[in-house]
Amino acid sequence: MALVSPKVERQVIEKSQLTKLYEVMKATMDSKFYGSVEIKFEAGKVTIIRKTESLKI
């Protein structure tokens, strides 16, 4: 079993969260989403992404 330093492990986790956040934002933009996006952080990590859609008539 390979040993990974906490610093390296944290960087991998942050990249993973950043990648997921990027994918959510890209999908939101590609779908021509009309509304707002709220991103909540806790201890430096993304915990909640809230999307509120508005309808334009």
PENORGI-V893561 format. One record per pair of residues at least 4 apart in sequence whose C-alpha atoms are under 8 Angstrom apart, sorted by the first residue. I is the first residue (numbers start at 1). J is the second residue. D is the distance in whole Angstrom. If there is no record, write none. Layout:
i-><I;I>
j-><J;J>
d-><D;D>
//
This chain:
i-><4;4;5;6;7;8;9;10;11;12;13;14;14;15;16;17;17;17;18;19;20;21;22;23;24;25;26;27;28;28;29;33;34;34;34;34;35;35;35;35;35;36;36;36;36;37;37;37;37;38;38;38;38;39;39;39;39;39;40;40;40;40;41;41;41;41;42;42>
j-><8;9;9;10;11;12;13;14;15;16;17;18;45;19;20;21;45;46;22;23;24;25;26;27;28;29;30;31;32;33;33;53;53;54;55;56;51;52;53;54;55;51;52;53;54;49;50;51;52;48;49;50;51;46;47;48;49;50;46;47;48;49;45;46;47;48;46;47>
d-><6;6;6;6;6;6;6;6;6;6;6;6;8;6;6;6;8;7;6;6;6;6;6;6;6;6;6;6;7;6;6;7;6;6;7;8;7;6;4;5;8;6;5;7;8;7;6;5;6;8;6;5;6;7;8;6;5;6;6;6;5;6;5;4;5;7;6;6>
//
